[in-house]
Amino acid sequence: MLRALVTVSLLVVPAVAAAQGTGTLSGCTVARNDIPARREAVNDPKRPGAEHWTLAGNVRIDCGKLSLWADAIDWFTDEDVFHLRGHVLLDEPRLHILADHADLNKVTKLGTFYAVSGTAQTSEKKTTKDMFGGVEPDVMFTAASLERTGENTFRIRSAYVTSCVQATPRWSLSGTSGTFVKDRRVTLWNAVLRVKNVPVFYVPFIYYPVNREARSTGFLMPSFGSSSVTGFQLSNAFFWAIDRSRDLTLYDDYMKKAGNGVGAEYRFVTSPVSNGSLRVYTLGSRANSTLGTNTPRSYTVDGQLSQGLAHGFHLTAQSHYFTSVTTTQLFQQNALDTSTDRSLSAALTGGRGRYRFSSSVTLNDVYSSQTAAQRRGYAPRLSLTMGEAPLGKSRLYFGVTGETAYLVSQDDITQPSTNHSLWRFDAMPTLRWPMSTLPFLQATTSASWRVTEWLESRDPVTLVQRQTPLFRELFSIQTRVVGPTVERVWQPATSGYADRVKHVIEPSVSIQWNSPFDRLSQVVQTDGTDSIVGGTTTITYGLSNRLLIRPRARKGGTPGNVRTILSVDVTQSHYTNALAAAADSQYLPCATGAFSAIQVAVSAQPAQRLTGQFHTDINPEFHTPCTLGANGGVNFKPLQITVGWTKRQYIPGLINFNDPTLADHFVNGTITFKQADGRLGGAYSINYDVHHDTVIQQRLVMFYNSQCCGLSVDYQTRSLPDLLAGLRSNHQIGISFTLAGLGSFSNPLGSFAK
């Protein structure tokens, strides 16, 4: 809040030094004095040789970029103090100070300005166009005195600060006295914040740390909130700038209905490839008749790590862990971020030359209820890869991949009997031959030998998992052909849209054969490696259509960059074994018999500011789309519109789609408006469940910034999961004010969405 006072104190560094003759000062130049310099002897036996010098008449002294004006300046040759009288003005590029009079010490460079008023720029950085109507306003101030008491210490008395030019300022801050220690701290006694000259906030003492990096240890401004779920909320935080590369933030939240929450967040950046953060938060909830539940104390751990190591190795880690699904869904303000998945992962990667090594641990829990969750992952997973390289001078390329993994698979983490975890070893050498070198035709053949061993298997009759190893050998041969590519280019004679148009048609086909393996029913299914169906030939075919343009050049300009305005891709696969169709992870479970679903993907960009995408998968037997989705956007500044649509069909008779409770239909959209100068703007977003005729979430944010302050209004309503008795939605409204040059504070009705 005291940034303005800090700026003023920092810039007031008197530079006037000893008198040298009648017209110059050491390090400075007398640029003007209308009345000739006057020199008088001091008739005092105790001051032998002392003289009194006076410069008068609009005196101006230039010291580099600093100019000092006064009606008169006088000094005694046996004293170290200069006295400036009448209309004292100090002028610098970022500071203008008016004073009735001032005293400056030529030796210590200390001094005091009296009856001060002026303006100061709040930052050395260039102003941005998104604050306060396009201009970062100057801070205006008055003070009874502004004194430099040490090399890095300043004192101000009866200070008054504002950035408003109105006769009755929209906001102002005053205090009886204060001190500033450069790059250390600012203190202010009896601080009063006024809005429209009405006192609204008083604090007897403010301690405000400052430094050049704008990262200072101290308490952050408190925030206030109100919500149907939490009731009144008060949040406080303490920030500790440990050093230039590390900091720690401590949080404390009081919620009238939900209890107290405390947390901490640690961050560090030691190099471009080494950084991380860790946030731990615990929330204790108490019984409330409105909530209708006793929510237990919950813990949340979110973090990420990226650490460069020696010899080219790199360590990464991520966590999104919580102990209570109820709390996570209940207190998450954004419905799209409400997650029922928790995960922990870490990976160490590195290598040399064509050899790469990776070691990782990944655990992911997906909750189907408040307690039951399915767990999948690897703990650990070790892999070694020898990248492809040509054999001698031939066009044959050889490479090998191999891994050892403990596959974590548990259908319900609350039921130990559902744990199907086991060890697996897998290796696959591959030989690849690029057959074609034609630019319009690509053809590649590859052959691989895959060896896999599971240390456990399923009984072929009872399907019960047992500690009996299972071994598999699979030989695979694949040929992929892309082309021949057909292109046509033409130049519209009169079109103002494009000077060149190109149409590309590109067919593709691949044929893959896997050797027989008749013990698939004994494999404990965990991921795609386990579900490979042996003795199968798969034919995948597709057609890609692309339309490209080169925008016509404007007068005196150059043609624009080539852009794809329309692309349509259609793909499908045929399997000699129907089991392979259901196991192919490339397609959604929208297949019957020996054919996969027909996938259609359309992407369009008819104009630089207009985009759209559409995708669907069509069942070949029912001739019906299983899923559909589309999204698009328009960006015509200052207005931006994005719309999305997804639908999962109900198809009687089709497995995976014959349950009406699994059908869904969603629409979402966002409209954003923002003036170029940042004075006025807002956004409205909605997420609508068409199938259940329910608005999941809608939010409206509006802001207006004027010369010295801004107003923001945030309204949000969100449907809650079926957790609470008598409470099915959460409503919250927030109103916050921004005061230029001072900071911001939140109204007690404000939204606490972060």
Secondary structure, 3 states (H helix, E strand, C coil): CCHHHHHHHHHCCCCCCCEECCCEECCEEEEECCEEEEEEECCCCCCCCCEEEEEEEEEEEEECCEEEEEEEEEEECCCCEEEEEEEEEEEECCEEEEEEEEEEECCCCCEEEEEEEEEECCCCCCCCCCCHHHCCCCEEEEEEEEEEEECCEEEEEEEEEECCCCCCCCEEEEEEEEEEECCCEEEEEEEEEEECCEEEEEEEEEEEECCCCCCCCEECCCEEEEECCCEEEEEEEEEEEEECCEEEEEEEEEECCCEEEEEEEEEEEEECCEEEEEEEEEEECCCECCCCECCCCEEEEEEEEEEECHHHCEEEEEEEEECCHHHHHHHCCCHHHCCCEEEEEEEEEEEECCEEEEEEEEEEEEECCCCCEEEEEEEEEEEEEEEEEECCCCCCEEEEEEEEEEEEEECCCCCHHHECCEEEEEEEEEEEEECCCCCCCEEEEEEEEEEEEECCEECCCCCCEECCCEEEEEEEEEEEEECCCEEEEECCCCCCCEEEEEEEEEEEEEEEEECCCCCHHHCCCCCCCCCCCCCEEEEEEEEEEEEEEEECCCCCCCCCCCEEEEEEEEEEEEECCHHHHHHCCCCCCCCECCECCEEEEEEEEEECCEEEEEEEEEECCCCEEEEEEEEEEEEECCEEEEEEEEEECCCCCCCCCCCHHHCEEEEEEEEEEECCCCCEEEEEEEEEECCCCEEEEEEEEEEEECCCEEEEEEEEEEECCCCCCCCCEEEEEEEEEEECCCEEEECCCCCCCC
